[in-house]
Structure formats: structure tokens, C-alpha cells
């Protein structure tokens, strides 16, 4: 069952005896309130379409007369090609309002909406912030609708006027004759630059451009696991589009600082831990650094230099897929540079003992050479 349409007069909030000026003022007020460029609330776009449809009928004496006599039934099919249902997507521009003021001729010269340019800004974050995620404030400079004229380009209290040269068509036609007959040359109107309307009193703040540069502070969430050079896209936070086009996006490039201890490879961390010859031979327990603090790790007896120990899930959070990488501990056995007489004597006794046990006559010389 089809939904019954609302009364056009009720939609605009005017009486059935309202004058054309009253209808125009009511439309302008409601269009400014519900235009999708200015009102992002659910239902605003649908409401704007209803307002536009009502104005298109009531601003046309012939259509209004038909509607007064026969209601909606008398207008069935009248909007099959109307801009009222096609030209006001979620990013329709304020030029659409002017089109409604100046009639169907303005619709013919509508220019293609163009998406706004993208912006890029870089911010610095620490190694830990990249690993665990954080919140940051990003400052950007972009174009927005003029706060004084709301993007209408005209000084508040004044209105745009139909171009007196092209009569709102936005184009000028000139007939030319040649040996092949008469040709019609169509060019953009020089007076209004093809727009069909002029601004007799441009806005004093934006000088008639309808736009201004504004600095905005945006709060962003940096997810855990980002790396140096990662980008965060803020959709719809870029430059303003033209002719009702969508805003561009803002890309935030992350510059991650280095860590004094850890080296990151993808989602894994690597750290070097030095142990003594005695710890390597006898085994020991060490406190090893992690991103969350120190953790106790067991060094097995007989550990050699270059061996790698692994702590699972102690790396960086995986940006996609969940979980965390690993922490790889690279063990380095250090050789003492200076020994006391007592230390040398003890090592010589150890080397001699190992030589007897292993039958390696050259072992004593190896140990003596390594530590002497």
C-alpha cells in the first residue's frame, strides 16, 4: 500500500492563500534547516526532498492551480524527470537552492559535482603508543562554508538575483549565418559566468566565494599495532567539494619513534641480552625487559652465544587478525677484558680440569687465550 503524501502547504508551513513571496521565504528557511550539507540528522535528506517537491509545485502557478483542484492525483507523473528526486543526494550543494529560486532553466546548466581534495598531515607518536594504541589530537586547515553567509555568497539580508543578460539561463545564444545556413552559437554568459544568477551584495567576510579557511582540531584513535608510515583515513574531513560534491578525506601519516632497546620486525620484537661465561656454563635466571616491564627468564646450563629464546605474545599487537607477535631474546656471552690474578688462577685450574676430563690437550690454551 502506497504511503499517502503530506499536504504541500503543510510541508512548507503556509496557508492555502499564501503569496508567492511567502512561499519562497518559507522554502528558503526550511531548505537551510534541512539541507543535507548542514543537517546530518536521520531523515533530514528525506525531509529536504519533501520541501523541494512542495516548493516546485506551489511556486508554479499552473501546477499550484492543478494541485488546488485535484490534489496529488492531478500531479501524478509530473516528477518523473524532476530534479527534486535526483539532485539532492547526501552531498547536494547550495546551488540546488538557487536552482529552485530561478526555475527549470537553471536546472539545465547544472554543473557536475566535484569531490573535494584530500588533505595529509603527519604526527609523531612513541614506540609504545604504536604498540598499544592511543588517542591524539590532529590540527588541520581546510575550507568550510562561510560562517557569515552559510555558503550562499550573498551578504546576510540580501539575495542573489537572476542574471539580467541571460535571464537565468547561464548561456547566451547568438545566431550566425554562413553559406551553409544559419547556426546558433551557444556560449556561457559573461555576466554571470554561466551560473544564471548574480550576487549584487557579496558577503563581506568571504568576498562572495561562499567559503573560508578554518583551522580544526580533530580527535583520532590510533589503533594498536600501527607502524612507521601507517596512515589513518578520516573520511569527509578534507577539503569542501564544489557544486555539491562530497568532501575529500584527510590522511594522517604516523611517524613512530625508535626504541632504545627493542628492534621491531613486523609484529615481532628483538632484544639482545648479555650473560657471563659462568652464567652460560652453569645456567641462571635473568630479568629480561619487555614492553610491559621486566620478566624472569631461565638460562639453561651450557647456553652458547647466539642462541635465541622466545617469549610468546610479548611483541606488538597485530593490526589485522588479532593477537600479538613474539619477543625474541638474543643471548650474547661476553668475554671479560680484564682479570685479576685470582681470577686467572681459577680459570687456569678450570681449563686444566676440563682438559683432563675431555682429553683435549688444546683446551687449556683456548681458555687461556680467551680470558688472558
C-alpha positions in Angstrom: 0.0 0.0 0.0 1.5 3.4 -1.1 2.3 5.9 1.6 0.0 9.0 1.5 1.8 12.2 0.7 1.7 15.1 3.1 -0.1 18.3 2.1 2.3 20.6 0.3 1.0 23.7 2.2 1.6 21.9 5.5 5.0 20.8 4.3 6.1 24.4 3.8 4.1 25.6 6.8 2.0 28.2 4.9 -1.7 28.7 4.4 -3.5 28.0 1.1 -3.9 31.7 0.5 -0.1 32.3 0.9 1.5 34.6 -1.7 4.5 33.6 -3.8 6.8 35.7 -1.6 5.6 33.9 1.5 6.0 30.5 -0.2 9.5 31.5 -1.3 10.5 32.7 2.2 9.2 29.5 3.8 11.0 27.3 1.4 14.3 29.1 1.9 14.0 28.9 5.7 13.2 25.2 5.6 15.8 24.4 2.9 18.5 26.0 5.0 17.4 24.0 8.1 17.2 20.6 6.4 19.7 20.8 3.6 22.0 17.6 3.9 25.1 19.8 3.7 24.1 21.4 7.0 21.9 18.8 8.7 23.2 15.2 9.2 20.4 14.0 11.4 18.5 10.9 10.2 15.5 11.9 8.0 16.9 15.3 7.1 17.5 14.3 3.4 14.0 12.9 3.0 12.5 16.0 4.6 14.5 18.2 2.3 13.2 16.3 -0.7 9.6 16.8 0.5 10.2 20.5 1.0 11.7 20.8 -2.5 8.9 18.9 -4.1 6.3 21.1 -2.4 8.0 24.3 -3.4 8.4 23.1 -7.0 4.6 22.7 -7.2 3.5 25.7 -5.2 5.9 28.1 -6.9 4.5 27.3 -10.3 1.1 28.9 -10.8 -0.1 26.2 -13.2 0.9 23.3 -11.0 -0.4 25.0 -8.0 -3.8 25.5 -9.6 -3.9 21.8 -10.6 -2.9 20.8 -7.1 -5.6 23.0 -5.5 -8.3 21.5 -7.7 -7.3 17.8 -7.8 -4.7 17.3 -5.1 -1.8 14.9 -5.6 -3.7 12.8 -8.1 -3.7 15.7 -10.5 0.1 15.8 -10.5 0.8 12.0 -10.9 3.8 11.6 -13.3 4.7 15.3 -13.1 8.0 14.5 -11.3 9.2 11.6 -13.5 12.2 13.7 -14.6 12.3 16.2 -11.8 15.5 17.2 -10.1 13.5 17.0 -6.9 14.3 13.3 -6.6 17.7 13.1 -8.3 19.7 16.2 -7.5 19.7 16.1 -3.7 21.9 13.2 -2.7 23.6 13.3 0.7 26.0 15.9 -0.5 23.8 18.2 -2.6 25.1 21.8 -2.8 23.6 25.1 -2.0 23.4 25.7 -5.8 20.4 23.5 -5.7 18.5 26.1 -3.6 19.3 28.7 -6.2 18.1 26.4 -8.9 14.7 26.2 -7.1 14.6 30.0 -6.9 15.3 30.6 -10.6 13.2 27.8 -12.2 13.8 24.9 -14.6 16.1 26.9 -16.9 18.7 26.8 -14.2 18.4 23.0 -13.9 19.7 22.6 -17.5 23.0 24.2 -16.7 23.8 22.3 -13.5 27.5 21.5 -13.3 28.8 18.2 -12.3 29.5 17.9 -8.6 33.2 17.5 -7.9 34.7 15.8 -4.8 36.9 18.0 -2.6 40.6 17.5 -2.4 42.3 15.2 0.1 44.5 16.5 2.9 47.5 15.0 4.5 49.0 15.7 7.9 51.8 13.9 9.8 52.0 13.4 13.6 54.7 11.9 15.8 54.0 9.0 18.2 56.2 7.0 20.5 57.2 3.3 20.1 54.9 2.3 22.9 51.9 4.3 21.6 52.3 2.5 18.2 52.4 -0.9 20.0 49.4 -0.4 22.3 47.4 2.3 20.6 46.5 5.8 21.8 44.3 8.9 21.2 45.7 12.0 19.5 44.6 15.5 18.5 45.3 16.4 14.9 45.1 20.1 13.7 44.2 20.7 10.1 43.5 23.7 8.0 40.7 23.4 5.4 37.9 25.2 3.5 34.4 25.3 5.0 31.2 27.1 4.2 31.4 30.8 5.2 30.1 31.2 8.7 28.6 34.6 7.8 26.6 33.8 4.7 26.4 30.0 5.2 27.9 29.4 1.8 25.3 31.5 -0.1 27.9 34.1 -1.1 25.5 37.0 -0.5 25.6 39.4 2.4 23.0 38.3 5.0 19.7 40.1 4.4 20.3 40.2 0.6 19.5 37.6 -2.0 21.0 36.5 -5.4 19.3 37.9 -8.5 18.5 36.5 -11.8 21.2 37.5 -14.4 19.7 40.3 -16.5 21.8 39.3 -19.5 20.9 35.6 -19.9 17.7 35.7 -17.9 18.8 32.9 -15.6 19.8 30.5 -18.4 23.5 30.8 -17.8 24.2 30.9 -21.5 23.8 33.3 -24.4 22.6 32.2 -27.9 23.7 34.1 -31.0 22.5 33.4 -34.5 25.1 33.3 -37.2 24.7 33.0 -40.9 27.0 31.3 -43.3 26.9 29.8 -46.8 25.6 26.6 -45.2 22.7 28.3 -43.5 22.0 29.7 -40.1 23.8 28.4 -37.0 23.1 29.0 -33.3 26.2 29.7 -31.3 25.8 29.0 -27.6 28.3 30.4 -25.1 28.5 30.8 -21.3 27.1 34.1 -20.2 30.0 36.5 -19.4 27.9 38.5 -16.9 27.2 35.5 -14.5 29.9 33.2 -15.7 27.3 30.6 -16.7 25.6 30.4 -13.3 22.4 32.2 -14.2 22.4 34.4 -11.2 24.5 37.2 -9.8 25.4 38.4 -6.3 24.6 42.2 -6.1 25.9 42.3 -2.5 28.7 39.8 -1.9 29.4 38.6 1.6 31.8 40.9 3.4 33.6 38.0 5.1 34.2 35.6 2.2 34.0 38.3 -0.6 31.4 36.3 -2.4 33.2 33.0 -2.5 31.0 31.3 0.0 34.0 29.7 1.7 36.6 30.4 4.3 39.8 28.8 5.6 39.2 27.3 9.1 41.6 25.5 11.5 40.0 22.5 13.1 41.3 20.2 15.9 40.2 16.5 15.3 40.4 13.7 17.8 41.6 10.5 16.3 42.1 7.0 17.6 45.4 5.3 16.8 44.9 1.5 16.8 47.4 -0.8 18.4 49.9 -2.3 16.0 50.5 0.7 13.6 54.0 1.1 12.3 56.1 3.9 11.0 54.5 5.3 7.8 51.0 3.9 8.6 48.1 6.1 7.5 44.7 6.7 9.1 42.0 7.9 6.8 39.4 10.4 8.2 36.6 10.2 5.6 34.8 13.5 4.9 37.4 15.6 6.8 39.2 17.0 3.7 38.5 20.0 1.5 35.0 21.1 0.7 33.6 19.8 -2.7 32.3 22.0 -5.5 28.8 22.1 -7.0 27.5 19.9 -4.1 30.4 17.4 -4.3 31.4 15.4 -1.3 34.2 16.5 1.0 37.6 14.9 0.5 39.3 12.8 3.1 42.2 13.6 5.5 45.1 11.2 5.7 47.1 11.2 9.0 50.6 9.8 8.5 52.2 8.3 11.6 55.9 8.8 12.4 56.9 6.3 15.0 59.9 7.0 17.1 62.7 4.4 17.7 63.1 2.4 20.9 66.5 2.4 22.8 66.3 -1.3 23.5 63.9 -3.1 21.1 64.1 -3.6 17.4 60.8 -4.2 15.6 60.4 -6.6 12.7 56.7 -6.7 11.5 54.8 -7.6 14.7 57.9 -9.2 16.5 60.4 -7.6 18.8 64.0 -8.4 19.2 66.3 -7.6 22.1 69.9 -8.6 23.0 70.8 -9.8 26.5 74.4 -10.2 27.6 75.4 -13.0 30.0 78.8 -14.0 31.5 80.8 -17.1 30.8 79.8 -18.5 34.2 76.1 -17.9 33.6 76.3 -19.6 30.2 78.2 -22.6 31.7 76.2 -23.0 34.9 72.8 -21.6 33.9 70.9 -18.8 35.6 67.7 -16.8 35.8 67.6 -13.3 34.4 65.2 -10.4 34.4 64.6 -9.6 30.7 62.9 -6.3 29.5 59.5 -6.5 27.8 57.1 -3.7 26.7 55.2 -4.3 29.9 58.2 -4.4 32.2 60.8 -7.0 33.2 60.1 -10.7 33.1 62.1 -13.6 34.6 63.7 -15.9 32.0 65.7 -19.1 32.7 69.1 -19.5 31.0 69.9 -23.2 30.6 73.3 -24.5 31.6 75.6 -24.8 28.6 73.9 -21.9 26.6 76.1 -20.7 23.8 76.5 -17.2 22.4 74.0 -16.5 19.6 71.2 -18.7 21.0 67.7 -17.2 20.8 65.0 -17.5 23.4 61.3 -16.8 22.6 58.6 -15.2 24.8 55.3 -15.8 23.0 52.8 -13.0 22.6 55.2 -10.4 24.1 55.6 -8.5 20.8 53.4 -5.8 19.1 49.6 -6.2 18.6 48.7 -7.4 15.2 46.9 -4.7 13.3 44.8 -7.2 11.5 43.9 -10.7 12.7 44.3 -10.1 16.5 46.9 -11.4 18.9 50.4 -10.3 19.3 53.8 -11.0 17.9 56.7 -12.6 19.9 59.7 -11.3 21.7 63.0 -12.8 20.6 65.8 -12.7 23.1 69.3 -12.9 21.5 71.8 -14.3 24.1 75.3 -12.9 23.8 78.1 -14.5 26.0 80.5 -11.8 27.0 84.2 -12.3 27.4 85.9 -10.4 30.2 88.6 -7.9 29.1 90.5 -7.7 32.4 91.1 -10.4 35.0 92.6 -10.3 38.5 95.4 -12.7 39.4 93.0 -14.8 41.4 90.5 -15.0 38.5 93.3 -16.0 36.1 94.4 -18.7 38.5 90.9 -20.1 38.9 90.3 -20.1 35.1 93.6 -21.9 34.6 92.6 -24.5 37.1 89.2 -24.9 35.3 90.9 -25.2 32.0 93.3 -27.9 33.3 90.4 -29.8 34.8 88.3 -29.6 31.6 91.4 -30.8 29.6 91.7 -33.9 31.8 88.0 -34.7 31.6 87.7 -34.2 27.9 91.1 -35.4 26.8 91.5 -32.2 24.8 95.1 -31.1 25.2 94.5 -27.8 23.5 91.6 -26.7 25.6 93.8 -25.2 28.3 95.4 -22.9 25.6 92.0 -21.9 24.2 90.7 -20.9 27.6 93.9 -19.2 28.5 93.9 -17.3 25.2 90.2 -16.3 25.5 90.5 -14.9 29.0 94.1 -13.9 29.2 
